[in-house]
Amino acid sequence: MIKNQIAGAVFFLLVCILVFSLKTFQHSFANTFAKAGPDYSKKEDAVSIIIELKGAGDKDGVYFLPGIWNVEKFLQMVKLTSENLNNCSSDRLMRNGDVVMFTFPEKEIVITSIDNYKKLALGLPMDINNATMDDLMLIPGIGQKTAVAITNLKKEIGTFSTIEQLALTGMGNKKIGKLKSYLIVSDT
């Protein structure tokens, strides 16, 4: 009986060692060989801003840029000229969610903001003061009734200065807290 118990304990110990070894190997293997792209946990690989380029032909698209970028640096990266900047200087810092748009036939560069539905798809918050009722209904937890209440409040107060003002619609702090990842009050 005691021999069977000792044999069982030894078997259990061996299984535990085997499982631990396999987990350790799996973790080491994954960290060594399975990296397909940038490691966003590292500061130098972290995405800092998302910029959309429009009107530049085959260079159009969404760019995920690390660090701090100004208009001139961005245009150099995509190999475009900044001769005709409209309403901004080439040293203007790019903001998360900016659109660099080339207009024709004027051939000017205009800086605007990414559409709200694209911001949500990219994980960027939208400015509550620029959000339409349709934009608001794209946010999880906001249906037509809540979107109407927010839109009516915006008409009443003019512009939001804080997201907490949503409490004036009867919304609770918990819901407002959840919406803070989707809505911001822009400083511009």
N, C-alpha and C positions, 0 to 999 in steps of 0.2 A: 504494500500500500504506500509506504513512504517512498519507495523507489519510483513508483508511478507519479507521485506528487512532485518529486525532484525532477523527473524527466519532463513533466508538464511545465514546471517553472522554467527549466532550461530552454525548452521549445518556445515558450512565450517570450523569453528574453531574446532569443535569436530572431524571432519574428520582429520584435520591437527594433532591434539593431538594424535589420534588413530594411524595414520601413523608413527609419531615420536616414540610412545611407542613400536609399533611392530618392527621398525628398531632397537631400542635400545635393545629390548629383543633378537632379532635375532643375533645381534652382541655379546651380552653377552653369549648367548647360544653357539654360534660357538666357542668363546674363551674358554668356560668352558668345553664343552663336546666333541668337534669335533677334538681334537688333536690326530692324529693317529700315529705320529712319532716325530722325533726331530724337534724342532723349530729352523730353521736355521737362524732366525733373532737374536737369542741369541748367544753371543760370544762363550759360552761353547759348543753349539751344532753345530757350523759352520763347514762345511767340509773344511779342509785346503789342503789336498793332496789326489790324486787318484793314487793307486798303483795296478798293475796287478801281480798276482802270477801264474807262469807256471811250469809244471814239478813236482808238488807236489801232484799229484793224486786228491783225493776228496777235497783238500784244494785250488785247482786252482780257480781263479776267479779274479774279480775286487773288491778292497777294498777301501772304502771311509773313510779316517782317519782324525780325528780332531787333530789339534795341530802339533807339531814338532815330527818327528819320525826318529830314526836311524835304520840301518839294524838289529842290535841285538834286539831292542825293537819290531820291526815288526815280526821277526822270533819267538820271545817268544810268541807274541800274537797268532800266527797261530800254535804254539807248534811244531816248527821245530828247528833243530840244525844249528849252524853257524860254524861248525868245519872247513869246506873246503871253505873258501871265496876266490874267484878268482878275482884278480885285485881290490879289495876293502877291507876296514877294517870294522869290525863290528860296529864301531862308525860313519861310513859314514852317513851323513844326507840324508834321502830320499827326492827326488824331485818329484814335481807333474808330473805324466806321466811316472814314472819309472816302469820297469818290473823287478821283482826278479825271475830269472829262474834257476831251478835246472837242471843240465846237467847229462846225463847218457851215458856211464858207468863211466865217470870221477867222478861223484858225487860232482861236484863243484857248487858253486853259482855264477851266472853271473848277473850283473846289466846292463840292456839295457833300451831302451825307447819303450813305447807303440807305436804300428803301427799308422801311421798318420790317417788312416780312422777311427780307434777306438778313437783317440784323438778328432776328429771332432764330433763323435757320443756322446762322453762324455762331450763336451763343452770345451775341452782344445785346445789351439792354437798349431799349428805345427811349427817346425823350418823351415823357408823358405829355408835354406841351405841344408836340408835333404829331402825336398819335391820333389817328382818326378812329371812329367807332369800329370800323372793320379791322383796323390794326389791333385794337384792344381785344377784340374777340378771338384773335389768334393766340392769346396768352392763356395757358392752362389756368383754370379757375375763374376766368372772366367769360361770362355768357352775355347775351344781348341785354338783359336787365341791368347788370353791373356796368356794362359799357355805356349804356344810356345814362346811368347815374353819374358816371365819371365825366362824360361829355357835357351833361347839364351843369355839373359843378364847375367845369372848366369855363363854360359860358358865364356863370355867375361870378366867379372870382377873377376871371381874366387869365392868369397863368398860375401854375403851381410853383411854389417856392421850395416845397419839400414834398416827398412822397407821403409823409405822415398826414398831410391834408386830406388824403383819401378817407380818413376817419369821418370826415364831414358827410360822406355818402352813407354812413352807418356801418362801414366795414370795420371789422375787428382788427386788433393789433396782430393777431396770428396770421390772418390773411394778408395784411399789409406787409408783414415780414416776408412772406413767401413771394409777394409780387416785386420786392426790391431787387431780385435777381433778373427781372424782366424790364423794369421801369427805372428811369433815372430822371433827374431834373438837370438839364444841361446848363453849363455856365455861360453858354453863348446864345 
